[in-house]
Amino acid sequence: MSVDSSGDIQSIIDEALVEILDSESTRDIEQVRIRYLGKKGRITEQLKCIGSLPTKERRAFGQAVNGAKQVLAEKISERTEEL
């Protein structure tokens, strides 16, 4: 489990958004949700790493990860409604 920088979090968001838009069924979108937001998902793994960061970096990193989680959850919900 590694801690990605805020720039890497953006690349995770970008990858997820592409996968969300490419999803052609609710099954596909559910797999994307699990891959990024599930118990062992990429965003969830980043949240688990916050405690290992220096105190000064935790707040900004936590905000970036939580923001990514919120954006992806919204986009997944929107795409699910479209399908």
TAUR-V90816 format. One record per residue. N is the residue number from 1. PHI is phi in whole degrees, 0 to 359 (* if undefined). D_LAST is the distance of its C-alpha to the last C-alpha in Angstrom with 2 decimals. Layout:
[[N/PHI/D_LAST] [N/PHI/D_LAST]]
This chain:
[[1/*/33.47] [2/238/34.09] [3/267/33.71] [4/268/31.99] [5/286/33.13] [6/301/31.07] [7/295/30.58] [8/291/29.16] [9/297/26.75] [10/298/25.50] [11/292/25.10] [12/296/23.08] [13/300/20.77] [14/301/20.62] [15/298/19.86] [16/296/17.06] [17/298/15.47] [18/298/15.72] [19/296/14.13] [20/297/11.18] [21/293/10.74] [22/279/11.47] [23/295/8.93] [24/250/7.40] [25/211/6.31] [26/294/6.52] [27/295/10.14] [28/300/10.38] [29/293/9.25] [30/294/11.69] [31/295/14.29] [32/295/14.14] [33/302/14.61] [34/295/17.50] [35/298/18.99] [36/255/19.36] [37/246/19.52] [38/291/20.62] [39/305/24.26] [40/245/25.34] [41/289/22.78] [42/297/24.06] [43/289/23.88] [44/299/25.34] [45/298/28.14] [46/294/29.01] [47/299/29.36] [48/292/31.73] [49/274/33.89] [50/304/34.69] [51/298/37.82] [52/273/39.32] [53/276/39.31] [54/299/42.38] [55/309/42.40] [56/295/42.24] [57/267/39.00] [58/301/37.12] [59/298/36.13] [60/296/34.67] [61/295/32.91] [62/299/31.53] [63/296/30.25] [64/296/28.57] [65/293/26.89] [66/296/25.83] [67/297/24.50] [68/297/22.46] [69/299/21.12] [70/295/20.19] [71/299/18.50] [72/294/16.38] [73/299/15.48] [74/295/14.45] [75/294/12.37] [76/296/10.61] [77/297/10.07] [78/298/8.91] [79/293/6.33] [80/298/5.23] [81/296/5.46] [82/293/3.80] [83/278/0.00]]
